[in-house]
Amino acid sequence: MLKIEHLTKVFYPGTVNEKMAINDLSLNVEEGEIVCVIG
């Protein structure tokens, strides 16, 4: 099993170009499941 809790990803933090790509993502992937994230 893959478990992700409260994941946040920010590009160029603290700059005028700061971009939040992911904010507070939680995800559980059970054995045998296939997940694809696009975007």
mmCIF entry with sequence, helices, sheets and N, C-alpha, C, O atoms, coordinates in Angstrom:
data_MODEL
# 
_entry.id   MODEL 
# 
_entity.id                         1 
_entity.type                       polymer 
_entity.pdbx_number_of_molecules   1 
# 
_entity_poly.entity_id                      1 
_entity_poly.type                           'polypeptide(L)' 
_entity_poly.nstd_linkage                   no 
_entity_poly.nstd_monomer                   no 
_entity_poly.pdbx_seq_one_letter_code       MLKIEHLTKVFYPGTVNEKMAINDLSLNVEEGEIVCVIG 
_entity_poly.pdbx_seq_one_letter_code_can   MLKIEHLTKVFYPGTVNEKMAINDLSLNVEEGEIVCVIG 
_entity_poly.pdbx_strand_id                 A 
# 
loop_
_entity_poly_seq.entity_id 
_entity_poly_seq.num 
_entity_poly_seq.mon_id 
_entity_poly_seq.hetero 
1 1  MET n 
1 2  LEU n 
1 3  LYS n 
1 4  ILE n 
1 5  GLU n 
1 6  HIS n 
1 7  LEU n 
1 8  THR n 
1 9  LYS n 
1 10 VAL n 
1 11 PHE n 
1 12 TYR n 
1 13 PRO n 
1 14 GLY n 
1 15 THR n 
1 16 VAL n 
1 17 ASN n 
1 18 GLU n 
1 19 LYS n 
1 20 MET n 
1 21 ALA n 
1 22 ILE n 
1 23 ASN n 
1 24 ASP n 
1 25 LEU n 
1 26 SER n 
1 27 LEU n 
1 28 ASN n 
1 29 VAL n 
1 30 GLU n 
1 31 GLU n 
1 32 GLY n 
1 33 GLU n 
1 34 ILE n 
1 35 VAL n 
1 36 CYS n 
1 37 VAL n 
1 38 ILE n 
1 39 GLY n 
# 
_struct_asym.id          A 
_struct_asym.entity_id   1 
# 
_struct_sheet.id               AA1 
_struct_sheet.type             ? 
_struct_sheet.number_strands   2 
_struct_sheet.details          ? 
# 
_struct_sheet_order.sheet_id     AA1 
_struct_sheet_order.range_id_1   1 
_struct_sheet_order.range_id_2   2 
_struct_sheet_order.offset       ? 
_struct_sheet_order.sense        anti-parallel 
# 
loop_
_struct_sheet_range.sheet_id 
_struct_sheet_range.id 
_struct_sheet_range.beg_label_comp_id 
_struct_sheet_range.beg_label_asym_id 
_struct_sheet_range.beg_label_seq_id 
_struct_sheet_range.pdbx_beg_PDB_ins_code 
_struct_sheet_range.end_label_comp_id 
_struct_sheet_range.end_label_asym_id 
_struct_sheet_range.end_label_seq_id 
_struct_sheet_range.pdbx_end_PDB_ins_code 
_struct_sheet_range.beg_auth_comp_id 
_struct_sheet_range.beg_auth_asym_id 
_struct_sheet_range.beg_auth_seq_id 
_struct_sheet_range.end_auth_comp_id 
_struct_sheet_range.end_auth_asym_id 
_struct_sheet_range.end_auth_seq_id 
AA1 1 LEU A 2  ? PHE A 11 ? LEU A 2  PHE A 11 
AA1 2 LYS A 19 ? VAL A 29 ? LYS A 19 VAL A 29 
# 
loop_
_atom_site.group_PDB 
_atom_site.id 
_atom_site.type_symbol 
_atom_site.label_atom_id 
_atom_site.label_alt_id 
_atom_site.label_comp_id 
_atom_site.label_asym_id 
_atom_site.label_entity_id 
_atom_site.label_seq_id 
_atom_site.pdbx_PDB_ins_code 
_atom_site.Cartn_x 
_atom_site.Cartn_y 
_atom_site.Cartn_z 
_atom_site.occupancy 
_atom_site.B_iso_or_equiv 
_atom_site.pdbx_formal_charge 
_atom_site.auth_seq_id 
_atom_site.auth_comp_id 
_atom_site.auth_asym_id 
_atom_site.auth_atom_id 
_atom_site.pdbx_PDB_model_num 
ATOM 1   N N  . MET A 1 1  ? 0.845  -1.182 0.000   1.00 0.00 ? 1  MET A N  1 
ATOM 2   C CA . MET A 1 1  ? 0.000  0.000  0.000   1.00 0.00 ? 1  MET A CA 1 
ATOM 3   C C  . MET A 1 1  ? 0.889  1.243  0.000   1.00 0.00 ? 1  MET A C  1 
ATOM 4   O O  . MET A 1 1  ? 1.940  1.275  0.639   1.00 0.00 ? 1  MET A O  1 
ATOM 5   N N  . LEU A 1 2  ? 0.454  2.239  -0.712  1.00 0.00 ? 2  LEU A N  1 
ATOM 6   C CA . LEU A 1 2  ? 1.096  3.554  -0.723  1.00 0.00 ? 2  LEU A CA 1 
ATOM 7   C C  . LEU A 1 2  ? 0.147  4.530  -0.040  1.00 0.00 ? 2  LEU A C  1 
ATOM 8   O O  . LEU A 1 2  ? -1.029 4.615  -0.392  1.00 0.00 ? 2  LEU A O  1 
ATOM 9   N N  . LYS A 1 3  ? 0.667  5.265  0.940   1.00 0.00 ? 3  LYS A N  1 
ATOM 10  C CA . LYS A 1 3  ? -0.160 6.228  1.665   1.00 0.00 ? 3  LYS A CA 1 
ATOM 11  C C  . LYS A 1 3  ? 0.551  7.576  1.681   1.00 0.00 ? 3  LYS A C  1 
ATOM 12  O O  . LYS A 1 3  ? 1.703  7.681  2.103   1.00 0.00 ? 3  LYS A O  1 
ATOM 13  N N  . ILE A 1 4  ? -0.151 8.600  1.217   1.00 0.00 ? 4  ILE A N  1 
ATOM 14  C CA . ILE A 1 4  ? 0.359  9.970  1.221   1.00 0.00 ? 4  ILE A CA 1 
ATOM 15  C C  . ILE A 1 4  ? -0.614 10.802 2.046   1.00 0.00 ? 4  ILE A C  1 
ATOM 16  O O  . ILE A 1 4  ? -1.826 10.730 1.847   1.00 0.00 ? 4  ILE A O  1 
ATOM 17  N N  . GLU A 1 5  ? -0.080 11.592 2.969   1.00 0.00 ? 5  GLU A N  1 
ATOM 18  C CA . GLU A 1 5  ? -0.938 12.442 3.795   1.00 0.00 ? 5  GLU A CA 1 
ATOM 19  C C  . GLU A 1 5  ? -0.425 13.875 3.793   1.00 0.00 ? 5  GLU A C  1 
ATOM 20  O O  . GLU A 1 5  ? 0.747  14.127 4.072   1.00 0.00 ? 5  GLU A O  1 
ATOM 21  N N  . HIS A 1 6  ? -1.306 14.803 3.480   1.00 0.00 ? 6  HIS A N  1 
ATOM 22  C CA . HIS A 1 6  ? -1.048 16.244 3.586   1.00 0.00 ? 6  HIS A CA 1 
ATOM 23  C C  . HIS A 1 6  ? 0.162  16.706 2.769   1.00 0.00 ? 6  HIS A C  1 
ATOM 24  O O  . HIS A 1 6  ? 0.977  17.493 3.249   1.00 0.00 ? 6  HIS A O  1 
ATOM 25  N N  . LEU A 1 7  ? 0.270  16.221 1.552   1.00 0.00 ? 7  LEU A N  1 
ATOM 26  C CA . LEU A 1 7  ? 1.372  16.602 0.667   1.00 0.00 ? 7  LEU A CA 1 
ATOM 27  C C  . LEU A 1 7  ? 1.117  17.984 0.072   1.00 0.00 ? 7  LEU A C  1 
ATOM 28  O O  . LEU A 1 7  ? 0.028  18.269 -0.424  1.00 0.00 ? 7  LEU A O  1 
ATOM 29  N N  . THR A 1 8  ? 2.133  18.831 0.130   1.00 0.00 ? 8  THR A N  1 
ATOM 30  C CA . THR A 1 8  ? 2.086  20.157 -0.485  1.00 0.00 ? 8  THR A CA 1 
ATOM 31  C C  . THR A 1 8  ? 3.354  20.350 -1.300  1.00 0.00 ? 8  THR A C  1 
ATOM 32  O O  . THR A 1 8  ? 4.446  20.016 -0.841  1.00 0.00 ? 8  THR A O  1 
ATOM 33  N N  . LYS A 1 9  ? 3.216  20.887 -2.507  1.00 0.00 ? 9  LYS A N  1 
ATOM 34  C CA . LYS A 1 9  ? 4.372  21.167 -3.359  1.00 0.00 ? 9  LYS A CA 1 
ATOM 35  C C  . LYS A 1 9  ? 4.259  22.592 -3.875  1.00 0.00 ? 9  LYS A C  1 
ATOM 36  O O  . LYS A 1 9  ? 3.268  22.965 -4.502  1.00 0.00 ? 9  LYS A O  1 
ATOM 37  N N  . VAL A 1 10 ? 5.302  23.389 -3.597  1.00 0.00 ? 10 VAL A N  1 
ATOM 38  C CA . VAL A 1 10 ? 5.350  24.778 -4.044  1.00 0.00 ? 10 VAL A CA 1 
ATOM 39  C C  . VAL A 1 10 ? 6.614  24.965 -4.864  1.00 0.00 ? 10 VAL A C  1 
ATOM 40  O O  . VAL A 1 10 ? 7.704  24.601 -4.424  1.00 0.00 ? 10 VAL A O  1 
ATOM 41  N N  . PHE A 1 11 ? 6.472  25.530 -6.052  1.00 0.00 ? 11 PHE A N  1 
ATOM 42  C CA . PHE A 1 11 ? 7.618  25.860 -6.882  1.00 0.00 ? 11 PHE A CA 1 
ATOM 43  C C  . PHE A 1 11 ? 8.012  27.309 -6.615  1.00 0.00 ? 11 PHE A C  1 
ATOM 44  O O  . PHE A 1 11 ? 7.143  28.170 -6.481  1.00 0.00 ? 11 PHE A O  1 
ATOM 45  N N  . TYR A 1 12 ? 9.290  27.581 -6.537  1.00 0.00 ? 12 TYR A N  1 
ATOM 46  C CA . TYR A 1 12 ? 9.857  28.915 -6.321  1.00 0.00 ? 12 TYR A CA 1 
ATOM 47  C C  . TYR A 1 12 ? 9.301  29.590 -5.062  1.00 0.00 ? 12 TYR A C  1 
ATOM 48  O O  . TYR A 1 12 ? 8.869  30.741 -5.122  1.00 0.00 ? 12 TYR A O  1 
ATOM 49  N N  . PRO A 1 13 ? 9.306  28.879 -3.911  1.00 0.00 ? 13 PRO A N  1 
ATOM 50  C CA . PRO A 1 13 ? 8.735  29.471 -2.693  1.00 0.00 ? 13 PRO A CA 1 
ATOM 51  C C  . PRO A 1 13 ? 9.466  30.744 -2.279  1.00 0.00 ? 13 PRO A C  1 
ATOM 52  O O  . PRO A 1 13 ? 10.687 30.849 -2.391  1.00 0.00 ? 13 PRO A O  1 
ATOM 53  N N  . GLY A 1 14 ? 8.684  31.702 -1.800  1.00 0.00 ? 14 GLY A N  1 
ATOM 54  C CA . GLY A 1 14 ? 9.247  32.946 -1.309  1.00 0.00 ? 14 GLY A CA 1 
ATOM 55  C C  . GLY A 1 14 ? 9.646  33.940 -2.376  1.00 0.00 ? 14 GLY A C  1 
ATOM 56  O O  . GLY A 1 14 ? 10.283 34.951 -2.080  1.00 0.00 ? 14 GLY A O  1 
ATOM 57  N N  . THR A 1 15 ? 9.276  33.661 -3.624  1.00 0.00 ? 15 THR A N  1 
ATOM 58  C CA . THR A 1 15 ? 9.596  34.587 -4.710  1.00 0.00 ? 15 THR A CA 1 
ATOM 59  C C  . THR A 1 15 ? 8.307  35.097 -5.347  1.00 0.00 ? 15 THR A C  1 
ATOM 60  O O  . THR A 1 15 ? 7.220  34.604 -5.043  1.00 0.00 ? 15 THR A O  1 
ATOM 61  N N  . VAL A 1 16 ? 8.431  36.076 -6.221  1.00 0.00 ? 16 VAL A N  1 
ATOM 62  C CA . VAL A 1 16 ? 7.249  36.594 -6.923  1.00 0.00 ? 16 VAL A CA 1 
ATOM 63  C C  . VAL A 1 16 ? 6.677  35.556 -7.885  1.00 0.00 ? 16 VAL A C  1 
ATOM 64  O O  . VAL A 1 16 ? 5.529  35.674 -8.314  1.00 0.00 ? 16 VAL A O  1 
ATOM 65  N N  . ASN A 1 17 ? 7.467  34.544 -8.225  1.00 0.00 ? 17 ASN A N  1 
ATOM 66  C CA . ASN A 1 17 ? 7.022  33.483 -9.133  1.00 0.00 ? 17 ASN A CA 1 
ATOM 67  C C  . ASN A 1 17 ? 6.477  32.263 -8.396  1.00 0.00 ? 17 ASN A C  1 
ATOM 68  O O  . ASN A 1 17 ? 6.276  31.218 -9.015  1.00 0.00 ? 17 ASN A O  1 
ATOM 69  N N  . GLU A 1 18 ? 6.234  32.370 -7.093  1.00 0.00 ? 18 GLU A N  1 
ATOM 70  C CA . GLU A 1 18 ? 5.754  31.233 -6.302  1.00 0.00 ? 18 GLU A CA 1 
ATOM 71  C C  . GLU A 1 18 ? 4.473  30.649 -6.896  1.00 0.00 ? 18 GLU A C  1 
ATOM 72  O O  . GLU A 1 18 ? 3.519  31.374 -7.180  1.00 0.00 ? 18 GLU A O  1 
ATOM 73  N N  . LYS A 1 19 ? 4.468  29.332 -7.077  1.00 0.00 ? 19 LYS A N  1 
ATOM 74  C CA . LYS A 1 19 ? 3.309  28.628 -7.627  1.00 0.00 ? 19 LYS A CA 1 
ATOM 75  C C  . LYS A 1 19 ? 3.033  27.394 -6.783  1.00 0.00 ? 19 LYS A C  1 
ATOM 76  O O  . LYS A 1 19 ? 3.912  26.550 -6.607  1.00 0.00 ? 19 LYS A O  1 
ATOM 77  N N  . MET A 1 20 ? 1.810  27.283 -6.256  1.00 0.00 ? 20 MET A N  1 
ATOM 78  C CA . MET A 1 20 ? 1.430  26.100 -5.506  1.00 0.00 ? 20 MET A CA 1 
ATOM 79  C C  . MET A 1 20 ? 0.861  25.080 -6.480  1.00 0.00 ? 20 MET A C  1 
ATOM 80  O O  . MET A 1 20 ? -0.161 25.330 -7.119  1.00 0.00 ? 20 MET A O  1 
ATOM 81  N N  . ALA A 1 21 ? 1.518  23.934 -6.593  1.00 0.00 ? 21 ALA A N  1 
ATOM 82  C CA . ALA A 1 21 ? 1.085  22.888 -7.513  1.00 0.00 ? 21 ALA A CA 1 
ATOM 83  C C  . ALA A 1 21 ? 0.141  21.910 -6.822  1.00 0.00 ? 21 ALA A C  1 
ATOM 84  O O  . ALA A 1 21 ? -0.825 21.443 -7.425  1.00 0.00 ? 21 ALA A O  1 
ATOM 85  N N  . ILE A 1 22 ? 0.420  21.604 -5.568  1.00 0.00 ? 22 ILE A N  1 
ATOM 86  C CA . ILE A 1 22 ? -0.390 20.662 -4.792  1.00 0.00 ? 22 ILE A CA 1 
ATOM 87  C C  . ILE A 1 22 ? -0.573 21.253 -3.407  1.00 0.00 ? 22 ILE A C  1 
ATOM 88  O O  . ILE A 1 22 ? 0.377  21.756 -2.808  1.00 0.00 ? 22 ILE A O  1 
ATOM 89  N N  . ASN A 1 23 ? -1.810 21.191 -2.893  1.00 0.00 ? 23 ASN A N  1 
ATOM 90  C CA . ASN A 1 23 ? -2.087 21.729 -1.565  1.00 0.00 ? 23 ASN A CA 1 
ATOM 91  C C  . ASN A 1 23 ? -2.871 20.713 -0.747  1.00 0.00 ? 23 ASN A C  1 
ATOM 92  O O  . ASN A 1 23 ? -4.050 20.477 -1.013  1.00 0.00 ? 23 ASN A O  1 
ATOM 93  N N  . ASP A 1 24 ? -2.223 20.112 0.248   1.00 0.00 ? 24 ASP A N  1 
ATOM 94  C CA . ASP A 1 24 ? -2.858 19.216 1.218   1.00 0.00 ? 24 ASP A CA 1 
ATOM 95  C C  . ASP A 1 24 ? -3.488 17.980 0.562   1.00 0.00 ? 24 ASP A C  1 
ATOM 96  O O  . ASP A 1 24 ? -4.647 17.659 0.826   1.00 0.00 ? 24 ASP A O  1 
ATOM 97  N N  . LEU A 1 25 ? -2.734 17.301 -0.278  1.00 0.00 ? 25 LEU A N  1 
ATOM 98  C CA . LEU A 1 25 ? -3.198 16.086 -0.944  1.00 0.00 ? 25 LEU A CA 1 
ATOM 99  C C  . LEU A 1 25 ? -3.004 14.881 -0.036  1.00 0.00 ? 25 LEU A C  1 
ATOM 100 O O  . LEU A 1 25 ? -1.917 14.671 0.503   1.00 0.00 ? 25 LEU A O  1 
ATOM 101 N N  . SER A 1 26 ? -4.057 14.090 0.132   1.00 0.00 ? 26 SER A N  1 
ATOM 102 C CA . SER A 1 26 ? -3.962 12.814 0.832   1.00 0.00 ? 26 SER A CA 1 
ATOM 103 C C  . SER A 1 26 ? -4.478 11.733 -0.106  1.00 0.00 ? 26 SER A C  1 
ATOM 104 O O  . SER A 1 26 ? -5.471 11.929 -0.807  1.00 0.00 ? 26 SER A O  1 
ATOM 105 N N  . LEU A 1 27 ? -3.794 10.583 -0.115  1.00 0.00 ? 27 LEU A N  1 
ATOM 106 C CA . LEU A 1 27 ? -4.107 9.535  -1.084  1.00 0.00 ? 27 LEU A CA 1 
ATOM 107 C C  . LEU A 1 27 ? -3.705 8.179  -0.524  1.00 0.00 ? 27 LEU A C  1 
ATOM 108 O O  . LEU A 1 27 ? -2.619 8.037  0.038   1.00 0.00 ? 27 LEU A O  1 
ATOM 109 N N  . ASN A 1 28 ? -4.571 7.184  -0.675  1.00 0.00 ? 28 ASN A N  1 
ATOM 110 C CA . ASN A 1 28 ? -4.248 5.797  -0.344  1.00 0.00 ? 28 ASN A CA 1 
ATOM 111 C C  . ASN A 1 28 ? -4.380 4.964  -1.608  1.00 0.00 ? 28 ASN A C  1 
ATOM 112 O O  . ASN A 1 28 ? -5.412 5.010  -2.278  1.00 0.00 ? 28 ASN A O  1 
ATOM 113 N N  . VAL A 1 29 ? -3.349 4.208  -1.939  1.00 0.00 ? 29 VAL A N  1 
ATOM 114 C CA . VAL A 1 29 ? -3.384 3.309  -3.085  1.00 0.00 ? 29 VAL A CA 1 
ATOM 115 C C  . VAL A 1 29 ? -3.174 1.901  -2.546  1.00 0.00 ? 29 VAL A C  1 
ATOM 116 O O  . VAL A 1 29 ? -2.123 1.583  -1.990  1.00 0.00 ? 29 VAL A O  1 
ATOM 117 N N  . GLU A 1 30 ? -4.175 1.080  -2.717  1.00 0.00 ? 30 GLU A N  1 
ATOM 118 C CA . GLU A 1 30 ? -4.119 -0.289 -2.215  1.00 0.00 ? 30 GLU A CA 1 
ATOM 119 C C  . GLU A 1 30 ? -3.377 -1.186 -3.198  1.00 0.00 ? 30 GLU A C  1 
ATOM 120 O O  . GLU A 1 30 ? -3.228 -0.848 -4.372  1.00 0.00 ? 30 GLU A O  1 
ATOM 121 N N  . GLU A 1 31 ? -2.917 -2.326 -2.709  1.00 0.00 ? 31 GLU A N  1 
ATOM 122 C CA . GLU A 1 31 ? -2.211 -3.293 -3.547  1.00 0.00 ? 31 GLU A CA 1 
ATOM 123 C C  . GLU A 1 31 ? -3.097 -3.709 -4.718  1.00 0.00 ? 31 GLU A C  1 
ATOM 124 O O  . GLU A 1 31 ? -4.269 -4.037 -4.535  1.00 0.00 ? 31 GLU A O  1 
ATOM 125 N N  . GLY A 1 32 ? -2.530 -3.692 -5.910  1.00 0.00 ? 32 GLY A N  1 
ATOM 126 C CA . GLY A 1 32 ? -3.257 -4.083 -7.114  1.00 0.00 ? 32 GLY A CA 1 
ATOM 127 C C  . GLY A 1 32 ? -3.950 -2.924 -7.820  1.00 0.00 ? 32 GLY A C  1 
ATOM 128 O O  . GLY A 1 32 ? -4.404 -3.077 -8.954  1.00 0.00 ? 32 GLY A O  1 
ATOM 129 N N  . GLU A 1 33 ? -4.038 -1.773 -7.171  1.00 0.00 ? 33 GLU A N  1 
ATOM 130 C CA . GLU A 1 33 ? -4.661 -0.613 -7.801  1.00 0.00 ? 33 GLU A CA 1 
ATOM 131 C C  . GLU A 1 33 ? -3.644 0.110  -8.681  1.00 0.00 ? 33 GLU A C  1 
ATOM 132 O O  . GLU A 1 33 ? -2.444 0.092  -8.412  1.00 0.00 ? 33 GLU A O  1 
ATOM 133 N N  . ILE A 1 34 ? -4.142 0.736  -9.723  1.00 0.00 ? 34 ILE A N  1 
ATOM 134 C CA . ILE A 1 34 ? -3.310 1.545  -10.610 1.00 0.00 ? 34 ILE A CA 1 
ATOM 135 C C  . ILE A 1 34 ? -3.850 2.969  -10.567 1.00 0.00 ? 34 ILE A C  1 
ATOM 136 O O  . ILE A 1 34 ? -5.050 3.194  -10.719 1.00 0.00 ? 34 ILE A O  1 
ATOM 137 N N  . VAL A 1 35 ? -2.952 3.925  -10.358 1.00 0.00 ? 35 VAL A N  1 
ATOM 138 C CA . VAL A 1 35 ? -3.343 5.332  -10.267 1.00 0.00 ? 35 VAL A CA 1 
ATOM 139 C C  . VAL A 1 35 ? -2.509 6.134  -11.249 1.00 0.00 ? 35 VAL A C  1 
ATOM 140 O O  . VAL A 1 35 ? -1.304 5.918  -11.377 1.00 0.00 ? 35 VAL A O  1 
ATOM 141 N N  . CYS A 1 36 ? -3.157 7.062  -11.940 1.00 0.00 ? 36 CYS A N  1 
ATOM 142 C CA . CYS A 1 36 ? -2.463 7.953  -12.862 1.00 0.00 ? 36 CYS A CA 1 
ATOM 143 C C  . CYS A 1 36 ? -2.878 9.383  -12.528 1.00 0.00 ? 36 CYS A C  1 
ATOM 144 O O  . CYS A 1 36 ? -4.066 9.699  -12.474 1.00 0.00 ? 36 CYS A O  1 
ATOM 145 N N  . VAL A 1 37 ? -1.891 10.235 -12.307 1.00 0.00 ? 37 VAL A N  1 
ATOM 146 C CA . VAL A 1 37 ? -2.163 11.643 -12.027 1.00 0.00 ? 37 VAL A CA 1 
ATOM 147 C C  . VAL A 1 37 ? -1.685 12.447 -13.227 1.00 0.00 ? 37 VAL A C  1 
ATOM 148 O O  . VAL A 1 37 ? -0.519 12.374 -13.615 1.00 0.00 ? 37 VAL A O  1 
ATOM 149 N N  . ILE A 1 38 ? -2.598 13.213 -13.807 1.00 0.00 ? 38 ILE A N  1 
ATOM 150 C CA . ILE A 1 38 ? -2.277 14.006 -14.992 1.00 0.00 ? 38 ILE A CA 1 
ATOM 151 C C  . ILE A 1 38 ? -2.580 15.469 -14.694 1.00 0.00 ? 38 ILE A C  1 
ATOM 152 O O  . ILE A 1 38 ? -3.601 15.796 -14.088 1.00 0.00 ? 38 ILE A O  1 
ATOM 153 N N  . GLY A 1 39 ? -1.700 16.319 -15.116 1.00 0.00 ? 39 GLY A N  1 
ATOM 154 C CA . GLY A 1 39 ? -2.001 17.735 -14.995 1.00 0.00 ? 39 GLY A CA 1 
ATOM 155 C C  . GLY A 1 39 ? -0.951 18.479 -14.367 1.00 0.00 ? 39 GLY A C  1 
ATOM 156 O O  . GLY A 1 39 ? -1.070 19.693 -14.198 1.00 0.00 ? 39 GLY A O  1 
# 
